[in-house]
Amino acid sequence: MSRAEVGAGAEAVRVEDTAVRKPSPLWTFGLFRSELLTTFRRWRTIALLAVLAAVPILIGIAIKIETRDGSTAGGGGGEGPAFISQITNNGLFLVFTALAATLPFFLPMAIGVIAGDAIAGEANAGTLRYLLVAPAGRTRLLLTKYATTMTFCLVATLVVALSALTVGALLFPLGELTTISGTRISFTEGLGRALLIALVVAASLIGVAALGLFVSTLTNSGIAAMATTVGLLITIQILDQIPQLHALQPYFFSHYWLSFADLMRDPVYWDDMVRNLGLQGLYAAVFGSAAWARFAAKDITA
């Protein structure tokens, strides 16, 4: 056999080996599906979703008790938790109030727990090395983990919204809504805006998810990664309330979180929401790239 034939045969083997090792799109979907099932079957995830669902229930019951003599709950205004003053007139406002109440702490905390455990939890359990033995590749595995975390963002937000809508319908009347601008819109349009608000809230968490994933690549301890992520979130929100830091605050990813209230204006005020989503996209790109760089060079020993 000539050298040319030997070389051609070796090249054919390499091509065949590459074809075998290259994961197909169907395999990638299977990995994503497996990650989703693993994440949502954990008792920790179920407990987080249960806590999130309980927040609107507690708010609704508290307002019902407070207003049983015919008084109005909360204060006036038009942003964030001030929606609470409208709940007794229309139960749909409980959706907006619950999202405003959970967005500063409960939702980011839940996302921080899931994202922080994504890589570090696998390393701590000794399963990360076995995941990489399969034809996944580090980049594909990292993207799958991030997609799973983003799916949890959406599910967690919808759990809050659906719980609030159910409680609002049971305890308070439903009907036409009065917007922040004072105009009236139909219940159907209000329901559509509630869904859009839930989607905006979920999108507002993509920066948190990327931050948590990056922290998760820095350690092999899931608990340490979760605690660090949640601690950073709390610290940033504290800094966002210090007047002396007003020049930096527009760059904190939590600064525009409550801008979703502008969806209840007529016409809708988009400026702050666009800033919010752009800022989240920037944080997702920065921390996502950092997570990839760290994970690609990481020495996997567990």
Secondary structure, DSSP 8 states (H G I E B T S, - for coil): --HHHHHHHHHHHHHHHHHHHS--HHHHHHHHHHHHHHHHHSHHHHHHHHHHHHHHHHHHHHHHHHTTTS---S---SSGGGGGGGTTT-TTHHHHHHHHHHTTTHHHHHHHHHHHHTTHHHHHHT-HHHHHHSTT-HHHHHHHHHHHHHHHHHHHHHHHHHHHHHHHHHHS----EE-TTS-EE-HHHHHHHHHHHHHHHHHTTHHHHHHHHHHHTS-S-HHHHHHHHHHHHHHHHHHTT-GGGTTTGGGSTTTTGGGGGGGGSSS---HHHHHHHHHHHHHHHHHHHHHHHHHHH-----
